[in-house]
């Protein structure tokens, strides 16, 4: 499954570059927050 995730990430990068070339530079979207596990004891 890791291979598929890497392939999808590469595809997303290519689509972002293509959109930037065709539509002009887009403002950098905020990255999704990475959930940090919290130990609630």
Secondary structure as UniProt FT lines:
FT   HELIX           2..23
//
